[in-house]
C-alpha cells in the first residue's frame, strides 16, 4: 500500500487469474456432462472500459471488473465477478473474485445466485 492507496494487481496476475477462471468454467462443464461434453461452446472475452465480458457461445456468462471503484452504488474491486443483467450490463452485486483461493462461486452456466 502506498500512501493509503492499494495498487491494482499486475496485468500478468489479472491475465493468469482470467485464464484460471475460463479453465474452471470448462472443467465445471465437463464435470456436469460426466466427462463427455455435449457441445464445444467457445469462451471468448470482450474488453470494455470498466469490465471484461465473458461470452460462452452466444450468451454472456458474466462480467469481471478490471478496476477498483463502484458499480450501481456498491464498492467494486478489480477482479470481482458479476452476473449479467443483460447482454451489455452487469448485475448489481459481486458474486466472487478471480484472485480468491476459494473458486466455488460459479458454474458453467454463470456466477451463482446470492444466498
Buried (B, 14 or more C-beta within 10 A) or exposed (E): EEEEEEEBBEEEBBEEBBEEBBEBBBEBBEEEEEEEEEEEBEBEEEEEEEBBBBBBEEEBBBBBBBEBEEBEEEEBBBBBBBBBEEEEBBBEBBBBBBBEEEBEBBBBBBBBEEE
